[in-house]
Amino acid sequence: MSPVLEILIEPLKALRPETASDRVLTALIVTIAFGMAAYLLRGVTRSGALAGTFSAFVIFLGLGWGGFVTLLVVFVLTWLCTRLGSAKKQQLGLAQDRAGRDAGQVLANVGSAAVFAALALRNHWFVIASVAALAEAAADTTQSEIGEIASGRAWLITTFREVAPGTDGGVSFPGMIAGAVAAAAVAITARSAGVVKPGLAGVAAAAGFLGTVIDSLLGATYERRGWLNNNGVNFLSTLASGAMALALLRVLSG
């Protein structure tokens, strides 16, 4: 574990539950506090806070303290990115509602990670899927937000035709680089916190980034045609990232 994460987690080890009931109680207390903080920071609405608390609770149970810290890093990354360059995004008409994400948006981004975390209680292979889904959630938001404020140009991923920043399925070079960095940061956090083995962090990061490609493809096709909304695209993309991580893990395991 890295020195920074050791500093963050070490004081919490005194609260390490010894029984299943204690673990549930600890998870409940920590995640309720997390949901309240996210709401006070205007990162989520009231419904979003409830959905986030539930998702965080399941992730905590499935992945432990390290999983919760990984989720916390995802929240911080996405919260900061949505506020970077807010003046420019408002001028472009691209700024996110300052009230924060609602329940649908929260579940679309971290719901599949929670599902994988629950499955990890029975099969440890799903740990990598949960981390990959979290990596995709952070990468997608970072890619979109940074792409909008750092580049005045974007290209539709299916045709490479230039489109306005913020267009469904539009990608930019700065945005893709930012997304890759975010996916790597989440995977490194999970590795440093002991959630995934060092050799598997790259799998989570790669699957998380590939999920953003699927997100863009779905946005350029199904979302532009009105067959899916943004929440549906985000949920399917995180789900696909987890599935890809499992497939890569199976290949590596022979």
Secondary structure, 3 states (H helix, E strand, C coil): CCHHHHHHHHHHHHHCCCCHHHHHHHHHHHHHHHHHHHHHCCCECHHHHHHHHHHHHHHHHHHHHHHHHHHHHHHHHHHHHHHCCHHHHHHHCCCCCCCCECHHHHHHHHHHHHHHHHHHCCCCCHHHHHHHHHHHHHHHHHHHHHHHHHCCCEEECCCCCEECCCCCCEECHHHHHHHHHHHHHHHHHHHHCCCCCHHHHHHHHHHHHHHHHHHHHHHHHHHCCCCCCHHHHHHHHHHHHHHHHHHHHHHHCC
